[in-house]
Amino acid sequence: MVNRRYGYKRLHVLLRRDGIMINHKRTYRLYKEEKLLVRQRKKRRRRAIGRLPIVMPVRPGERWSMDFVADQLMDGRRFRLLAIVDDYTRQCLAIHVDQSISGRRVTRVLDGLHGRYGRPAAIVTDNGTEFTSNATFKWSKDTGVDLKFIEPGKPSQNAFIESFNGRLRDECLNEHVFSSLPEARTIVETWRKHYNPVS
């Protein structure tokens, strides 16, 4: 089955987009009858602690998030995906797929997005070596884009991209076996284009 990891709300949006106008309750009832329920992970109980709320951007293009995801080809060779998300619209601006992605490559991908989306005021990221490289710091200084680094070991401070990465892995990477890097690029880009209007 195609898109078997989609929840009923997402499938309801797809049905409406295809011109099938039914009530969301009916979509849910059919979803249950067909036993399409996606098994949810059990949430761990956590101690209640005071957290600072994540400050939401107020317009598109104000703040982006970026992070890496890793996977492997059929022959065992590893590859990486650099995902960049607009925190306001939640759209995925790019997913760059390659075996090795350096700090210079990160800046080239960001420059490629400039023509389509402009430059954000800030980009939130973790403390990975590619994001803390001299090339990235120089790019930040030259463009005036503020790099905001989360505290080590606290991915929840970069919640937008972490949530996106989970969906990317669940709906795309775990559903395909990639025989080559070009095939992975094609499948991932097709998924990205499909994800944006639906999300």
Order of alpha helices (4+ residues) and beta strands (2+ residues): alpha-alpha-beta-beta-beta-alpha-beta-alpha-beta-alpha-alpha
